Structure formats: C-alpha cells, structure tokens
Amino acid sequence: MRFMMLVRSDAQTEQGAPPAKEIVEAMDRYNDELVKAGVLLAAEGLHPSSRGALVSYSGDGATVTDGPFAEAKELIAGYWLIQVSSKDEAVQWATRIPFEEGAVELRQVFEAADFPPEVVSPEIVAKEQAFRDEPLRNTPGS
C-alpha cells in the first residue's frame, strides 16, 4: 500500500521562510530512517502558493489564477510518499515525524486493484506500471 503523508502549510511556509537548521537536520535523520526501512518512495517540499497557480475547470474551459491562495492551513507545504503494509504502519511512521506543531494528513494512493476490471483494464494497469518503471526522460541534464 502506498500512502502520502501531506504536510500542511502555515504562515511561515507560505512566506517562503526556510526552516531552522535543527529542523532540517531532524528531518534528514527521519528521512534516513524511512530509507533504511525501505518504505520511502519520495519526499519533497513545495514552494509557497505565491509561486504557484490554480487551474479551475468549468464547462469547456479552464481558468488560471496565480497565487498566493487564501487559508494557508488548507494548503500543502510538502509530502512523503511511502510504501507500507497497512494504514496502521503509515500512522506509526507519521507519528515519528519530528514536528513540534502542525498537521500531517495521511491519504492512501489508489492502486489498480482498487477498481473493477471493467473500469481499469489490464492494458491500463500495464501502461501505468510502465510510467513508474520508466526513468524520467525529460529531466534537465538527462
């Protein structure tokens, strides 16, 4: 099972302020634990919403709104993607994040097996697995 551990934004992250050195070092140790346990698939922080855009869809068109966005507490500042055996294991990892404040939302990632075969064909399953197995070809410098 894959889970995303979504880190909520706050006023500091929305201002683009870097975290304290001690926090970065604690997060590095935590990430090392995830790697050593073989559960870490990805971990990234996100720039503040002022550097982003919101694309809204309605009918045939899309509307683009540049950031910043209201309600920092509803925004995402970063995430981990982990592969674990259960929701309980994901919760256990989340409780070990070295945060003194804030919130982390756990969300299970859909797998092909979560959908009936008439919705997700074996061909689509194979194609999506190929996305995950294929190295990124369009990354700068590759």
Rosetta blueprint (number, residue, H / E / L):
1 M L
2 R E
3 F E
4 M E
5 M E
6 L E
7 V E
8 R E
9 S L
10 D L
11 A H
12 Q H
13 T H
14 E H
15 Q L
16 G L
17 A L
18 P L
19 P L
20 A L
21 K H
22 E H
23 I H
24 V H
25 E H
26 A H
27 M H
28 D H
29 R H
30 Y H
31 N H
32 D H
33 E H
34 L H
35 V H
36 K H
37 A H
38 G L
39 V L
40 L E
41 L E
42 A E
43 A E
44 E E
45 G E
46 L L
47 H L
48 P L
49 S H
50 S H
51 R H
52 G L
53 A E
54 L E
55 V E
56 S E
57 Y E
58 S E
59 G L
60 D L
61 G E
62 A E
63 T E
64 V E
65 T E
66 D E
67 G L
68 P L
69 F L
70 A L
71 E L
72 A H
73 K H
74 E H
75 L L
76 I E
77 A E
78 G E
79 Y E
80 W E
81 L E
82 I E
83 Q E
84 V L
85 S L
86 S L
87 K H
88 D H
89 E H
90 A H
91 V H
92 Q H
93 W H
94 A H
95 T H
96 R L
97 I L
98 P L
99 F L
100 E L
101 E L
102 G L
103 A L
104 V E
105 E E
106 L E
107 R E
108 Q E
109 V L
110 F L
111 E L
112 A H
113 A H
114 D H
115 F L
116 P L
117 P L
118 E L
119 V L
120 V L
121 S L
122 P H
123 E H
124 I H
125 V H
126 A H
127 K H
128 E H
129 Q H
130 A H
131 F H
132 R H
133 D H
134 E L
135 P L
136 L L
137 R L
138 N L
139 T L
140 P L
141 G L
142 S L
